[in-house]
Amino acid sequence: MKKNTLFQMLLSILLATQFGFAQVDVVYNNLVWSDEFDSNGVEAINATKWHHQIQIPSGGNWYNDEVQHYTDQPTNSSVNGGFLNIVAKKEPYTSQGYTKQYTSARLNSKFAFLYGRVDIRAKIPTNQGTWPALWMLGKNVNEDGAYFDAIYGTTDWPVCGEIDILEHGITSWQPAGYVQSALHTPSSFGNTTNIGGTIAANLGTDYHVYSMNWSPFQITFLLDGVAYYTYNPAVKTPSNWPFNAEQYLLLNIAMGGVAGTIPSNFTQAAMVVDYVRIYQNTAIDTQAPTNFVATVGAVTSSTIELLLNGNDNSGNVSYSINYSGGTINTANPSGVQKSVVVPNLNPNTNYIFSITASDLSGNNYVSNPIVVSATTTSVTGCFGTSSLAQSGSFSTGYNYAFETLGTNVKITYGLLDTDKVGVVAILWRQNPFGETQMTNVTGNIFTHTITGQTIGNTIIYGVKFAYTGGMSVTNYYSYVVGSNCVLEVASIQEPVEFSFINPVEDFININSEAEINKVEVYNMTGILVLESKSDTQKIDITNLSQGIYLLAVYSGDNKSVKKMIVK
């Protein structure tokens, strides 16, 4: 019973934010602010829309050990032929009593907004030592020299919240073309755990559209219209969600510091921006949603999927799900089915959901609420915690979980180390060897589902965690598809080498050069049916009925599992 409870707790954490992953929940249609950078020649930036932030922070240096001066020189920022050029240059420059060897530009938008979508079409420098960024800060940030600081700067960073739409050059351990998005909050800042990223081709030569979609429920990042990371805390607090107040845009290139060493032959690098566009929904809406339906989708031992759909003239529908575990608030475009996976559920338990639909203006569906119910299944899976490593090492360790869902197996790993940042996870299959990128659920928890499995087959997987400055690879673990938590997961990093004649009858005669401390036999539902700690080389199985079993052999801390047929 205790193992069941622990397994449910782990799976609940792993799925806590999955229901909002990789979707744009609210569509914003009305262009409220933009700069197309239209010009016939070389011009200064539009001073009605942009502010040069050039004041150095206290101490004489910009943050993160950066080495540049930001200037308002036209050689560092200008509009030319329909494009904004932000240029980082190698040149001595003295300002505010300090001389530095590099110059660049840092622009603040003079427009701030609450909720909406940002689209920025740009090509970015990929030179070693450069850190191009498209990002946002709370309008209330207390940062000397920022455009809004004099009137609104009442709040320190990161309490103001920071949304990094694009960063490049600070993830040297990632593949070429990797672009990163991040969020900094009081609960996670500096080397934040709230990070997502994707690969883009030809960053320095091709234009890409970098987007951020910000609703009251979640923040989603997109590359060329494709969502790749969604931030959506299940329970929003001021600590993890300071994103309920206006923010403004920043465009800049930083030099050195966490971007690494600047080569001696560096001369200059440019970020070229085609346009910046901000969308919101501005129309007054007085019509309530129509055609609201709610049904039950996939059900597991710890989750229930709810399928929601409704129509509204505004283009978006908001849903509120109330049940014994709390409330989930979400939204989706009108007429598009929303899948909400409710986490943190107990196995073999009936849940009743009361679901309401409204629009973002607060107009309610006429027949609210719709009530649906479903019963979770029993647990079929295994879990564990370990610090064993094939390569590298773990300061604390990791959780792992394997759950059978029909003919699929959901594999989830959570890194427990707190001294590793910028973590990504690659699932390793042992034989034949293969690598698969895992999906980030939240923090340092990653998951991947392998499909088309056969009940009773053994699968063997581990995970490579890559992070700033290195990598650590977990032990390989074997899992028998369809078995449950009583069996747990067998480490095969140092397998126990043993053999026996299979099929068996009356007795199991185990041959092994290792000292066998314990032998266990499980049926195919994962129930322990025989255990021997005394005579571990000749095991009496006369009380076992015919069938297929799992034979677990232990030697010290090592364990191996093999199938066994009893005649």
Solvent accessible surface area in square Angstrom, and as a share of the most:
residue,aa,sasa,rsa
1,M,192,0.86
2,K,152,0.64
3,K,83,0.35
4,N,53,0.27
5,T,63,0.37
6,L,74,0.37
7,F,0,0.00
8,Q,11,0.05
9,M,109,0.49
10,L,18,0.09
11,L,2,0.01
12,S,12,0.08
13,I,93,0.47
14,L,1,0.01
15,L,11,0.06
16,A,20,0.15
17,T,17,0.10
18,Q,48,0.21
19,F,10,0.04
20,G,0,0.00
21,F,59,0.25
22,A,40,0.31
23,Q,61,0.27
24,V,33,0.19
25,D,1,0.01
26,V,0,0.00
27,V,56,0.32
28,Y,20,0.08
29,N,88,0.45
30,N,59,0.30
31,L,91,0.45
32,V,47,0.27
33,W,32,0.11
34,S,21,0.14
35,D,10,0.05
36,E,59,0.27
37,F,6,0.03
38,D,115,0.60
39,S,22,0.14
40,N,163,0.84
41,G,30,0.29
42,V,106,0.61
43,E,88,0.39
44,A,80,0.62
45,I,16,0.08
46,N,61,0.31
47,A,70,0.54
48,T,112,0.65
49,K,56,0.24
50,W,3,0.01
51,H,50,0.22
52,H,39,0.17
53,Q,0,0.00
54,I,63,0.32
55,Q,79,0.35
56,I,13,0.07
57,P,19,0.12
58,S,122,0.79
59,G,64,0.61
60,G,3,0.03
61,N,83,0.42
62,W,7,0.03
63,Y,108,0.41
64,N,73,0.37
65,D,117,0.61
66,E,15,0.07
67,V,60,0.35
68,Q,0,0.00
69,H,0,0.00
70,Y,4,0.02
71,T,2,0.01
72,D,81,0.42
73,Q,48,0.21
74,P,94,0.59
75,T,79,0.46
76,N,0,0.00
77,S,4,0.02
78,S,13,0.09
79,V,8,0.05
80,N,69,0.35
81,G,46,0.44
82,G,15,0.15
83,F,63,0.26
84,L,0,0.00
85,N,31,0.16
86,I,0,0.00
87,V,19,0.11
88,A,0,0.00
89,K,43,0.18
90,K,92,0.39
91,E,47,0.21
92,P,101,0.63
93,Y,56,0.21
94,T,89,0.52
95,S,27,0.17
96,Q,86,0.38
97,G,73,0.70
98,Y,100,0.38
99,T,80,0.47
100,K,21,0.09
101,Q,94,0.42
102,Y,29,0.11
103,T,0,0.00
104,S,0,0.00
105,A,0,0.00
106,R,12,0.04
107,L,0,0.00
108,N,0,0.00
109,S,0,0.00
110,K,63,0.27
111,F,50,0.21
112,A,15,0.12
113,F,4,0.02
114,L,63,0.31
115,Y,45,0.17
116,G,0,0.00
117,R,51,0.19
118,V,0,0.00
119,D,19,0.10
120,I,0,0.00
121,R,77,0.28
122,A,0,0.00
123,K,53,0.22
124,I,2,0.01
125,P,8,0.05
126,T,70,0.41
127,N,64,0.33
128,Q,99,0.44
129,G,2,0.02
130,T,0,0.00
131,W,28,0.10
132,P,0,0.00
133,A,6,0.05
134,L,0,0.00
135,W,27,0.09
136,M,0,0.00
137,L,2,0.01
138,G,2,0.02
139,K,35,0.15
140,N,46,0.24
141,V,3,0.02
142,N,77,0.40
143,E,21,0.09
144,D,85,0.44
145,G,23,0.22
146,A,8,0.06
147,Y,86,0.33
148,F,19,0.08
149,D,25,0.13
150,A,99,0.77
151,I,141,0.71
152,Y,95,0.36
153,G,19,0.19
154,T,113,0.65
155,T,24,0.14
156,D,89,0.46
157,W,102,0.36
158,P,15,0.09
159,V,82,0.47
160,C,5,0.03
161,G,0,0.00
162,E,19,0.08
163,I,0,0.00
164,D,1,0.01
165,I,2,0.01
166,L,2,0.01
167,E,12,0.06
168,H,26,0.12
169,G,27,0.26
170,I,34,0.17
171,T,15,0.09
172,S,110,0.71
173,W,66,0.23
174,Q,25,0.11
175,P,85,0.53
176,A,98,0.76
177,G,16,0.15
178,Y,21,0.08
179,V,1,0.00
180,Q,13,0.06
181,S,0,0.00
182,A,1,0.01
183,L,0,0.00
184,H,17,0.08
185,T,0,0.00
186,P,41,0.26
187,S,65,0.42
188,S,16,0.10
189,F,104,0.43
190,G,44,0.42
191,N,109,0.56
192,T,5,0.03
193,T,66,0.38
194,N,17,0.09
195,I,36,0.18
196,G,9,0.08
197,G,26,0.25
198,T,33,0.19
199,I,95,0.48
200,A,6,0.04
201,A,67,0.52
202,N,93,0.48
203,L,8,0.04
204,G,36,0.34
205,T,100,0.58
206,D,59,0.30
207,Y,56,0.21
208,H,21,0.09
209,V,33,0.19
210,Y,3,0.01
211,S,1,0.01
212,M,0,0.00
213,N,1,0.00
214,W,0,0.00
215,S,0,0.00
216,P,45,0.28
217,F,28,0.12
218,Q,1,0.00
219,I,0,0.00
220,T,1,0.00
221,F,0,0.00
222,L,7,0.04
223,L,20,0.10
224,D,72,0.38
225,G,46,0.45
226,V,104,0.60
227,A,25,0.19
228,Y,36,0.14
229,Y,15,0.06
230,T,12,0.07
231,Y,17,0.06
232,N,10,0.05
233,P,15,0.10
234,A,52,0.40
235,V,112,0.64
236,K,71,0.30
237,T,56,0.32
238,P,116,0.73
239,S,49,0.31
240,N,31,0.16
241,W,14,0.05
242,P,15,0.09
243,F,0,0.00
244,N,95,0.49
245,A,46,0.36
246,E,66,0.30
247,Q,1,0.00
248,Y,1,0.00
249,L,0,0.00
250,L,0,0.00
251,L,0,0.00
252,N,7,0.04
253,I,0,0.00
254,A,3,0.02
255,M,0,0.00
256,G,3,0.03
257,G,29,0.28
258,V,81,0.47
259,A,6,0.05
260,G,32,0.30
261,T,111,0.64
262,I,24,0.12
263,P,50,0.32
264,S,103,0.66
265,N,126,0.64
266,F,11,0.05
267,T,99,0.57
268,Q,92,0.41
269,A,8,0.06
270,A,37,0.29
271,M,0,0.00
272,V,20,0.12
273,V,0,0.00
274,D,29,0.15
275,Y,28,0.10
276,V,0,0.00
277,R,67,0.25
278,I,0,0.00
279,Y,45,0.17
280,Q,39,0.17
281,N,56,0.29
282,T,86,0.50
283,A,87,0.67
284,I,165,0.84
285,D,17,0.09
286,T,112,0.65
287,Q,109,0.48
288,A,41,0.32
289,P,3,0.02
290,T,72,0.42
291,N,104,0.53
292,F,7,0.03
293,V,84,0.48
294,A,10,0.08
295,T,75,0.44
296,V,52,0.30
297,G,25,0.24
298,A,67,0.52
299,V,45,0.26
300,T,21,0.12
301,S,2,0.01
302,S,0,0.00
303,T,7,0.04
304,I,0,0.00
305,E,34,0.15
306,L,0,0.00
307,L,39,0.20
308,L,0,0.00
309,N,38,0.20
310,G,1,0.01
311,N,54,0.28
312,D,14,0.07
313,N,91,0.47
314,S,39,0.25
315,G,26,0.25
316,N,1,0.01
317,V,0,0.00
318,S,14,0.09
319,Y,1,0.00
320,S,27,0.17
321,I,0,0.00
322,N,61,0.31
323,Y,34,0.13
324,S,102,0.66
325,G,57,0.55
326,G,33,0.32
327,T,69,0.40
328,I,17,0.09
329,N,79,0.41
330,T,2,0.01
331,A,0,0.00
332,N,3,0.02
333,P,26,0.16
334,S,32,0.20
335,G,38,0.37
336,V,77,0.44
337,Q,104,0.46
338,K,0,0.00
339,S,31,0.20
340,V,0,0.00
341,V,36,0.21
342,V,0,0.00
343,P,6,0.04
344,N,92,0.47
345,L,2,0.01
346,N,87,0.45
347,P,28,0.18
348,N,104,0.53
349,T,46,0.27
350,N,87,0.44
351,Y,20,0.08
352,I,106,0.54
353,F,0,0.00
354,S,35,0.23
355,I,0,0.00
356,T,41,0.24
357,A,1,0.00
358,S,22,0.14
359,D,3,0.02
360,L,75,0.37
361,S,72,0.47
362,G,49,0.47
363,N,35,0.18
364,N,96,0.49
365,Y,34,0.13
366,V,136,0.78
367,S,66,0.43
368,N,41,0.21
369,P,67,0.42
370,I,42,0.21
371,V,93,0.53
372,V,25,0.14
373,S,60,0.39
374,A,13,0.10
375,T,73,0.42
376,T,4,0.02
377,T,64,0.37
378,S,64,0.41
379,V,14,0.08
380,T,40,0.23
381,G,0,0.00
382,C,0,0.00
383,F,26,0.11
384,G,11,0.11
385,T,89,0.52
386,S,21,0.13
387,S,62,0.40
388,L,88,0.44
389,A,24,0.18
390,Q,66,0.29
391,S,51,0.33
392,G,54,0.52
393,S,77,0.50
394,F,19,0.08
395,S,75,0.49
396,T,81,0.47
397,G,0,0.00
398,Y,0,0.00
399,N,33,0.17
400,Y,16,0.06
401,A,0,0.00
402,F,0,0.00
403,E,5,0.02
404,T,15,0.09
405,L,52,0.26
406,G,61,0.59
407,T,80,0.46
408,N,47,0.24
409,V,0,0.00
410,K,19,0.08
411,I,0,0.00
412,T,1,0.01
413,Y,0,0.00
414,G,4,0.04
415,L,13,0.06
416,L,64,0.32
417,D,3,0.02
418,T,132,0.77
419,D,97,0.50
420,K,22,0.09
421,V,43,0.25
422,G,10,0.10
423,V,19,0.11
424,V,26,0.15
425,A,0,0.00
426,I,27,0.14
427,L,3,0.02
428,W,41,0.14
429,R,94,0.34
430,Q,64,0.28
431,N,125,0.64
432,P,93,0.58
433,F,112,0.47
434,G,19,0.18
435,E,94,0.42
436,T,55,0.32
437,Q,112,0.50
438,M,5,0.02
439,T,53,0.31
440,N,29,0.15
441,V,12,0.07
442,T,46,0.27
443,G,24,0.23
444,N,26,0.14
445,I,26,0.13
446,F,6,0.03
447,T,6,0.03
448,H,53,0.23
449,T,50,0.29
450,I,20,0.10
451,T,93,0.54
452,G,63,0.61
453,Q,40,0.18
454,T,80,0.47
455,I,105,0.53
456,G,6,0.06
457,N,70,0.36
458,T,68,0.39
459,I,18,0.09
460,I,46,0.24
461,Y,20,0.08
462,G,0,0.00
463,V,0,0.00
464,K,38,0.16
465,F,0,0.00
466,A,18,0.14
467,Y,24,0.09
468,T,63,0.36
469,G,79,0.76
470,G,32,0.31
471,M,80,0.36
472,S,0,0.00
473,V,0,0.00
474,T,0,0.00
475,N,0,0.00
476,Y,23,0.09
477,Y,4,0.02
478,S,12,0.08
479,Y,2,0.01
480,V,5,0.03
481,V,1,0.00
482,G,16,0.15
483,S,0,0.00
484,N,37,0.19
485,C,3,0.02
486,V,68,0.39
487,L,9,0.04
488,E,66,0.30
489,V,12,0.07
490,A,4,0.03
491,S,21,0.14
492,I,26,0.13
493,Q,61,0.27
494,E,106,0.48
495,P,60,0.38
496,V,7,0.04
497,E,127,0.57
498,F,11,0.05
499,S,58,0.37
500,F,31,0.13
501,I,144,0.73
502,N,65,0.34
503,P,61,0.38
504,V,7,0.04
505,E,101,0.45
506,D,70,0.37
507,F,82,0.34
508,I,0,0.00
509,N,79,0.40
510,I,5,0.03
511,N,95,0.49
512,S,27,0.17
513,E,185,0.83
514,A,41,0.32
515,E,136,0.61
516,I,16,0.08
517,N,67,0.35
518,K,46,0.20
519,V,0,0.00
520,E,11,0.05
521,V,0,0.00
522,Y,11,0.04
523,N,40,0.20
524,M,57,0.25
525,T,81,0.47
526,G,0,0.00
527,I,95,0.48
528,L,72,0.36
529,V,59,0.34
530,L,34,0.17
531,E,84,0.38
532,S,20,0.13
533,K,136,0.58
534,S,107,0.69
535,D,77,0.40
536,T,14,0.08
537,Q,100,0.44
538,K,104,0.44
539,I,5,0.03
540,D,75,0.39
541,I,2,0.01
542,T,76,0.44
543,N,149,0.76
544,L,28,0.14
545,S,81,0.52
546,Q,143,0.64
547,G,31,0.29
548,I,89,0.45
549,Y,17,0.06
550,L,1,0.00
551,L,0,0.00
552,A,0,0.00
553,V,0,0.00
554,Y,39,0.15
555,S,21,0.13
556,G,59,0.56
557,D,148,0.76
558,N,50,0.26
559,K,21,0.09
560,S,9,0.06
561,V,34,0.20
562,K,81,0.35
563,K,84,0.35
564,M,0,0.00
565,I,79,0.40
566,V,7,0.04
567,K,119,0.50
